[in-house]
Amino acid sequence: MVLKSKLAGKARIDYFVKGLRPKLLIHSGTHGDEYKVIESVKKAVEKHHDFLPDFVFVPVVSPSAVEIRKRKNGDGVDLNRSFFDDSPIEEVRVNMEIVKEYGQFDLFISFHEEPALDTFYMYQSGDHNCTNDPEWIAFKKAVRNLGVGLLTGTDDPHDVVLGYEFIDGYRHVPLPEGGYEESGEFDYWAINRKLVKYALIPEVPLKLDQGTKDGVVDLFFQKMLLAT
């Protein structure tokens, strides 16, 4: 894979590219208070590099947020509520440019950390529903064997964009007629513009020790990506 960088004003985003026509897009480091999962994702990408489809990997989507270890970035915004075509936020613009350069991705994965709950869960946006996919079933079993629970209940009732109910760690948010509401989330922006077909947003519990966090992310790559 090749290391590249894009600049927009003060914002510099480093990213890695494997292949000439990548169809997998991987993000981490969107929120600065979810920085520990970044290393987990880096380790998994390096470990499974040869067996992954061609990809673009952005380890730190918001460098300014990660630098200050806060959810909001250096401009004082939640980056994952700021993806609008006319956004003045430099980190938003750079990440948009990276995606547009490579055209349409089959799959987008954005790794996050859940700060309050001690269970794993995953959002899925787009038309595909993986509830009964053997890859998802195998991943759930492996995560449980690791000693990590799966959320059945509400993610965050206090966030006006969230408040979803999960069953067995999963929530599918299908594409409504006319496209997703413009909430500023990257996956909605990218799917609406046909830059991404569908998205998986894994939420790894922040409270896990680093070794277990690494294990959950590695299992995600093994069961959800290498099996496809």
VENWO-V548101 format. One record per pair of residues at least 24 apart in sequence whose ideal C-beta (glycine too) atoms are under 10 Angstrom apart, sorted by sequence separation. I is the first residue (numbers start at 0). J is the second residue. D is the distance in Angstrom with one decimal. If there is no record, write none. Layout:
# VENWO-V548101
((I,J,D) (I,J,D))
This chain:
# VENWO-V548101
((118,142,9.6) (119,143,9.4) (160,184,7.0) (173,197,9.8) (199,223,7.1) (34,59,8.4) (63,88,9.8) (143,168,9.5) (199,224,9.4) (15,41,9.4) (25,51,8.9) (63,89,8.9) (64,90,8.2) (119,145,9.4) (142,168,7.7) (171,197,9.7) (172,198,9.3) (17,44,9.0) (61,88,9.4) (63,90,6.6) (160,187,9.6) (23,51,6.7) (29,57,9.1) (31,59,9.2) (33,61,10.0) (37,65,7.3) (62,90,7.2) (119,147,5.4) (120,148,9.6) (121,149,9.1) (139,167,6.6) (172,200,9.4) (15,44,7.4) (23,52,5.1) (25,54,6.0) (26,55,9.3) (27,56,8.4) (28,57,7.7) (61,90,5.3) (118,147,7.3) (119,148,7.1) (120,149,6.7) (121,150,9.0) (139,168,6.3) (15,45,9.7) (21,51,9.8) (22,52,5.7) (23,53,6.9) (24,54,6.9) (25,55,7.2) (26,56,8.1) (27,57,7.5) (28,58,5.9) (29,59,8.8) (30,60,8.7) (31,61,6.4) (34,64,8.6) (60,90,7.2) (61,91,9.1) (79,109,8.1) (117,147,8.2) (118,148,4.2) (119,149,5.7) (120,150,3.8) (138,168,9.1) (139,169,8.2) (169,199,10.0) (170,200,9.4) (17,48,6.8) (21,52,7.7) (22,53,6.2) (23,54,4.0) (24,55,5.2) (25,56,4.5) (26,57,5.2) (27,58,5.7) (28,59,3.7) (29,60,4.4) (30,61,7.0) (31,62,8.8) (33,64,9.0) (34,65,5.1) (59,90,9.7) (60,91,9.5) (62,93,9.7) (117,148,6.8) (118,149,5.8) (119,150,6.9) (120,151,8.9) (136,167,9.8) (17,49,9.3) (20,52,9.9) (21,53,4.2) (22,54,7.6) (23,55,7.5) (24,56,8.0) (25,57,7.1) (26,58,8.4) (27,59,7.2) (28,60,5.2) (29,61,5.7) (31,63,7.6) (32,64,7.9) (33,65,8.7) (34,66,9.3) (79,111,8.4) (116,148,9.0) (118,150,4.2) (120,152,9.1) (122,154,8.1) (135,167,9.6) (15,48,9.2) (18,51,9.5) (20,53,6.1) (21,54,5.0) (22,55,9.4) (23,56,8.5) (24,57,7.8) (25,58,8.5) (26,59,9.2) (27,60,7.1) (28,61,6.3) (31,64,3.2) (32,65,8.9) (60,93,9.2) (61,94,8.5) (117,150,9.3) (118,151,8.2) (135,168,9.1) (168,201,9.4) (17,51,6.9) (18,52,7.8) (19,53,7.2) (21,55,4.9) (26,60,5.1) (28,62,7.6) (30,64,6.0) (31,65,4.5) (34,68,6.4) (60,94,5.9) (116,150,6.2) (118,152,8.4) (120,154,6.6) (135,169,7.1) (168,202,9.0) (17,52,8.3) (18,53,2.7) (21,56,9.1) (26,61,9.9) (29,64,7.7) (30,65,8.3) (31,66,7.0) (32,67,9.2) (33,68,9.5) (17,53,5.1) (18,54,7.3) (28,64,7.7) (29,65,9.1) (31,67,5.8) (32,68,5.8) (57,93,9.4) (116,152,8.4) (130,166,8.6) (16,53,8.1) (17,54,5.1) (18,55,9.3) (28,65,5.2) (31,68,5.2) (32,69,5.7) (33,70,7.9) (57,94,6.8) (60,97,9.6) (113,150,8.2) (116,153,9.5) (130,167,8.7) (165,202,9.6) (16,54,7.5) (17,55,8.0) (27,65,9.5) (30,68,9.7) (31,69,4.8) (32,70,5.1) (116,154,7.8) (15,54,7.9) (16,55,5.4) (17,56,7.9) (30,69,8.1) (31,70,6.5) (32,71,9.2) (115,154,9.4) (116,155,8.9) (122,161,8.9) (130,169,6.3) (15,55,7.3) (16,56,7.8) (30,70,4.8) (31,71,7.7) (57,97,6.5) (115,155,7.7) (129,169,7.6) (130,170,9.8) (14,55,6.1) (15,56,4.5) (29,70,9.3) (30,71,8.4) (31,72,6.9) (57,98,9.1) (113,154,7.9) (114,155,9.4) (122,163,7.1) (128,169,9.2) (130,171,6.7) (14,56,6.3) (15,57,8.1) (30,72,8.6) (31,73,9.2) (55,97,6.7) (113,155,8.9) (115,157,10.0) (129,171,7.6) (13,56,9.9) (14,57,4.4) (15,58,7.6) (29,72,9.3) (55,98,7.8) (120,163,9.0) (122,165,8.6) (128,171,4.7) (0,44,8.0) (13,57,7.9) (14,58,7.4) (70,114,8.8) (121,165,8.4) (127,171,8.4) (128,172,9.9) (0,45,9.0) (12,57,6.4) (13,58,7.1) (14,59,9.0) (55,100,8.6) (120,165,5.0) (126,171,9.5) (128,173,7.2) (12,58,9.4) (13,59,7.1) (14,60,9.3) (55,101,6.0) (119,165,10.0) (120,166,9.6) (123,169,7.2) (124,170,9.6) (125,171,8.8) (127,173,9.2) (12,59,7.4) (30,77,7.3) (31,78,9.1) (54,101,9.7) (118,165,8.8) (120,167,9.0) (121,168,6.2) (122,169,8.4) (123,170,7.1) (124,171,8.0) (125,172,8.4) (126,173,6.4) (127,174,9.8) (155,202,10.0) (0,48,6.4) (12,60,7.3) (29,77,8.9) (30,78,7.3) (53,101,9.4) (120,168,4.6) (121,169,5.8) (122,170,5.4) (123,171,4.8) (124,172,4.8) (125,173,7.8) (126,174,5.4) (154,202,7.5) (12,61,8.8) (13,62,8.3) (29,78,5.7) (30,79,6.9) (55,104,7.6) (60,109,8.0) (116,165,9.9) (119,168,5.6) (120,169,7.0) (121,170,7.5) (122,171,8.1) (123,172,6.8) (124,173,8.0) (125,174,5.9) (12,62,6.9) (28,78,9.6) (29,79,5.2) (54,104,8.7) (118,168,7.0) (119,169,9.9) (120,170,7.1) (121,171,9.6) (122,172,6.2) (123,173,8.9) (124,174,7.3) (0,51,9.4) (10,61,8.9) (11,62,7.0) (3,55,9.0) (5,57,9.7) (10,62,7.2) (54,106,9.3) (55,107,9.7) (56,108,9.7) (57,109,9.3) (58,110,9.9) (150,202,8.1) (0,53,9.3) (9,62,9.7) (10,63,7.4) (26,79,9.5) (52,105,8.1) (0,54,7.8) (2,56,10.0) (9,63,8.3) (52,106,8.5) (54,108,9.4) (125,179,9.3) (150,204,9.3) (0,55,9.3) (124,179,7.0) (0,56,7.3) (147,203,8.6) (148,204,8.6) (147,204,6.9) (124,184,8.3) (147,207,6.9) (29,90,9.5) (125,186,7.9) (142,203,9.9) (146,207,9.4) (10,72,9.3) (122,184,9.6) (124,186,5.0) (125,187,9.8) (145,207,9.4) (10,73,8.8) (123,186,9.3) (124,187,6.7) (138,201,9.5) (9,73,8.3) (10,74,9.4) (122,186,8.1) (125,189,9.7) (126,190,9.0) (135,199,9.4) (147,211,6.8) (9,74,10.0) (29,94,9.0) (124,189,9.4) (125,190,5.6) (146,211,7.3) (147,212,9.4) (124,190,6.2) (145,211,6.6) (43,110,9.2) (147,214,8.3) (26,94,8.2) (40,108,9.0) (129,197,9.0) (146,214,9.3) (147,215,6.0) (40,109,9.9) (127,196,7.6) (128,197,9.3) (145,214,5.4) (40,110,5.1) (125,195,7.5) (126,196,7.8) (127,197,4.8) (129,199,7.8) (145,215,6.6) (26,97,10.0) (39,110,7.5) (124,195,8.9) (125,196,6.0) (126,197,6.4) (127,198,9.7) (147,218,9.2) (26,98,9.9) (125,197,2.5) (127,199,9.5) (142,214,8.7) (145,217,9.8) (24,97,8.7) (37,110,8.0) (39,112,9.5) (124,197,6.5) (125,198,5.8) (141,214,9.1) (142,215,6.1) (145,218,6.9) (24,98,6.7) (36,110,5.1) (123,197,6.8) (124,198,4.7) (125,199,9.0) (141,215,9.0) (144,218,9.1) (36,111,7.1) (37,112,9.5) (109,184,9.2) (123,198,6.9) (124,199,8.4) (36,112,5.0) (109,185,6.7) (122,198,7.8) (123,199,5.5) (124,200,7.4) (141,217,9.7) (142,218,6.1) (12,89,9.4) (24,101,8.0) (33,110,8.3) (35,112,6.5) (36,113,10.0) (109,186,6.7) (122,199,7.5) (123,200,7.4) (138,215,9.4) (141,218,4.7) (142,219,8.5) (10,88,8.3) (11,89,9.4) (12,90,7.0) (33,111,5.5) (34,112,8.2) (80,158,9.5) (107,185,7.9) (108,186,9.6) (121,199,6.0) (122,200,4.1) (123,201,9.9) (140,218,9.8) (141,219,9.2) (8,87,9.7) (10,89,3.6) (11,90,9.5) (14,93,9.4) (21,100,10.0) (22,101,8.8) (24,103,10.0) (25,104,9.8) (33,112,3.8) (80,159,9.8) (107,186,6.0) (121,200,6.3) (122,201,8.4) (139,218,9.8) (8,88,9.8) (9,89,6.3) (10,90,4.7) (12,92,9.8) (14,94,9.0) (21,101,5.6) (22,102,9.3) (24,104,4.4) (29,109,6.4) (32,112,7.8) (33,113,8.6) (80,160,6.7) (120,200,9.1) (121,201,4.8) (122,202,7.7) (138,218,6.1) (141,221,7.6) (142,222,8.8) (7,88,9.3) (8,89,4.4) (9,90,9.3) (10,91,8.8) (12,93,4.6) (16,97,9.3) (20,101,7.6) (21,102,9.1) (22,103,8.0) (23,104,6.5) (24,105,8.9) (25,106,9.1) (26,107,7.3) (27,108,9.1) (28,109,9.7) (29,110,8.6) (30,111,6.7) (33,114,7.6) (77,158,9.7) (79,160,8.9) (120,201,8.0) (121,202,6.7) (137,218,9.1) (138,219,6.4) (141,222,5.9) (7,89,4.5) (8,90,9.4) (10,92,7.6) (11,93,7.7) (12,94,6.4) (19,101,9.4) (20,102,7.9) (22,104,5.6) (23,105,6.9) (24,106,7.2) (25,107,8.0) (26,108,7.1) (27,109,7.3) (28,110,8.5) (29,111,6.7) (30,112,7.8) (32,114,6.8) (107,189,6.2) (119,201,7.2) (120,202,5.2) (121,203,9.6) (138,220,9.8) (140,222,8.7) (6,89,8.8) (7,90,7.9) (10,93,5.2) (14,97,5.9) (18,101,9.8) (20,103,10.0) (21,104,7.0) (22,105,4.3) (23,106,5.4) (24,107,4.5) (25,108,5.2) (26,109,4.1) (27,110,4.4) (28,111,9.6) (77,160,9.4) (107,190,8.1) (119,202,6.7) (120,203,9.4) (138,221,8.1) (139,222,8.7) (7,91,8.9) (8,92,8.4) (10,94,9.0) (12,96,8.8) (16,100,9.4) (21,105,9.5) (22,106,7.1) (23,107,8.1) (24,108,7.2) (25,109,7.9) (26,110,6.9) (27,111,8.1) (30,114,9.2) (118,202,8.8) (119,203,6.3) (120,204,9.1) (137,221,8.7) (138,222,3.8) (7,92,4.8) (8,93,8.8) (12,97,6.7) (16,101,7.9) (23,108,7.4) (24,109,8.6) (25,110,7.6) (26,111,9.0) (27,112,9.4) (104,189,7.8) (119,204,6.2) (134,219,9.9) (137,222,4.7) (138,223,5.5) (7,93,4.5) (103,189,9.4) (116,202,8.1) (118,204,6.4) (136,222,8.9) (137,223,8.6) (138,224,10.0) (5,92,9.2) (6,93,7.2) (7,94,9.4) (98,185,8.6) (107,194,8.5) (117,204,5.1) (134,221,9.6) (135,222,7.8) (5,93,4.9) (7,95,9.4) (107,195,4.3) (113,201,9.5) (114,202,9.5) (116,204,6.4) (117,205,8.9) (118,206,9.9) (119,207,8.9) (134,222,5.6) (135,223,6.9) (138,226,9.0) (4,93,9.3) (5,94,8.5) (7,96,7.3) (103,192,9.5) (106,195,7.4) (107,196,8.3) (109,198,6.9) (110,199,9.4) (111,200,6.4) (112,201,9.6) (113,202,4.2) (115,204,9.1) (116,205,8.8) (117,206,5.2) (133,222,9.1) (134,223,5.2) (137,226,7.3) (5,95,10.0) (6,96,9.8) (95,185,8.8) (98,188,9.1) (99,189,9.6) (103,193,6.2) (104,194,6.7) (105,195,8.0) (106,196,6.8) (107,197,7.4) (108,198,7.2) (109,199,7.8) (110,200,8.1) (111,201,7.0) (112,202,6.9) (113,203,6.8) (114,204,8.7) (115,205,8.1) (116,206,8.4) (117,207,7.8) (134,224,8.4) (5,96,5.8) (94,185,7.2) (98,189,6.1) (102,193,9.4) (103,194,5.9) (104,195,4.9) (105,196,5.2) (106,197,6.5) (107,198,4.2) (108,199,4.9) (109,200,5.1) (110,201,5.6) (111,202,5.1) (112,203,5.4) (113,204,5.2) (114,205,4.8) (115,206,8.8) (132,223,8.7) (134,225,9.1) (135,226,9.9) (5,97,5.9) (91,183,8.9) (102,194,7.4) (103,195,7.2) (104,196,7.0) (105,197,8.0) (106,198,7.4) (107,199,7.4) (108,200,7.7) (109,201,7.9) (110,202,8.5) (111,203,7.2) (112,204,7.2) (113,205,6.0) (114,206,8.3) (134,226,4.7) (4,97,9.9) (95,188,7.8) (99,192,8.6) (101,194,8.6) (103,196,7.0) (104,197,9.5) (106,199,7.0) (107,200,8.7) (108,201,7.1) (109,202,9.8) (110,203,6.7) (112,205,4.3) (113,206,8.4) (133,226,7.6) (134,227,6.6) (3,97,8.4) (91,185,8.7) (94,188,9.8) (95,189,8.7) (98,192,8.8) (104,198,9.3) (111,205,9.4) (112,206,9.1) (113,207,9.6) (129,223,8.4) (132,226,9.2) (5,100,8.5) (94,189,9.7) (99,194,6.8) (112,207,8.8) (132,227,9.2) (98,194,5.2) (119,215,6.3) (3,100,9.4) (84,181,9.2) (86,183,8.2) (91,188,9.2) (95,192,9.2) (98,195,7.6) (83,181,6.6) (121,219,8.7) (82,181,8.7) (83,182,9.7) (95,194,8.8) (119,218,9.9) (82,182,8.8) (83,183,6.1) (112,212,8.0) (119,219,9.3) (82,183,5.3) (80,182,6.7) (81,183,5.1) (82,184,6.5) (86,188,9.5) (121,223,9.0) (79,182,9.1) (80,183,3.9) (81,184,9.2) (82,185,4.8) (79,183,7.0) (80,184,6.8) (81,185,9.0) (82,186,8.8) (84,188,8.0) (78,183,8.7) (79,184,5.5) (80,185,9.7) (82,187,7.6) (83,188,7.3) (110,215,9.7) (77,183,7.9) (78,184,9.9) (79,185,6.0) (82,188,4.0) (110,216,6.7) (76,183,8.9) (77,184,9.8) (78,185,8.1) (79,186,8.8) (81,188,9.6) (82,189,7.9) (79,187,9.8) (84,192,8.3) (79,188,9.9) (82,191,9.9) (110,219,8.1) (108,219,8.1) (108,220,9.3) (108,223,8.1) (108,224,7.7) (106,223,9.4) (106,224,8.3) (79,200,9.5) (106,227,8.2) (105,227,9.2) (60,185,7.9) (29,184,9.7) (29,185,7.3) (26,185,7.2) (26,186,9.3) (24,185,9.7) (40,201,9.8) (24,186,9.9) (40,203,9.5) (39,203,7.3) (24,189,8.0) (36,201,8.8) (36,202,9.4) (36,203,5.3) (46,213,9.9) (35,203,8.7) (36,204,9.9) (39,207,9.6) (33,202,9.1) (36,205,8.3) (51,220,7.6) (24,194,8.6) (33,203,8.5) (35,205,7.2) (39,209,7.6) (43,213,7.8) (47,217,8.1) (50,220,8.9) (54,224,9.2) (24,195,6.6) (29,200,9.8) (34,205,10.0) (36,207,9.5) (38,209,7.5) (39,210,9.6) (42,213,6.0) (43,214,10.0) (46,217,6.9) (50,221,9.4) (26,198,9.6) (33,205,6.9) (35,207,8.7) (39,211,9.7) (40,212,9.9) (41,213,10.0) (43,215,9.8) (44,216,9.6) (52,224,7.9) (22,195,10.0) (32,205,8.1) (35,208,9.8) (36,209,9.6) (39,212,5.1) (40,213,9.4) (43,216,5.1) (47,220,5.0) (51,224,6.2) (52,225,9.5) (22,196,9.0) (24,198,8.7) (26,200,9.3) (35,209,6.4) (38,212,8.6) (39,213,4.7) (42,216,7.6) (43,217,5.0) (46,220,7.6) (47,221,7.4) (50,224,8.5) (51,225,7.2) (38,213,7.7) (39,214,8.5) (41,216,9.5) (42,217,7.2) (43,218,9.1) (46,221,9.4) (50,225,5.3) (52,227,7.8) (27,203,10.0) (36,212,6.3) (39,215,7.6) (40,216,5.8) (43,219,7.5) (44,220,7.8) (51,227,9.9) (35,212,6.2) (36,213,9.2) (39,216,4.0) (40,217,9.6) (43,220,4.5) (47,224,7.3) (35,213,9.6) (38,216,9.3) (39,217,7.5) (42,220,9.6) (43,221,8.6) (47,225,6.2) (36,215,9.0) (40,219,9.1) (36,216,6.7) (39,219,9.4) (40,220,8.7) (39,220,9.9) (43,224,8.9) (27,216,9.0) (25,220,9.5) (25,224,9.0) (23,224,7.4) (23,227,9.3))
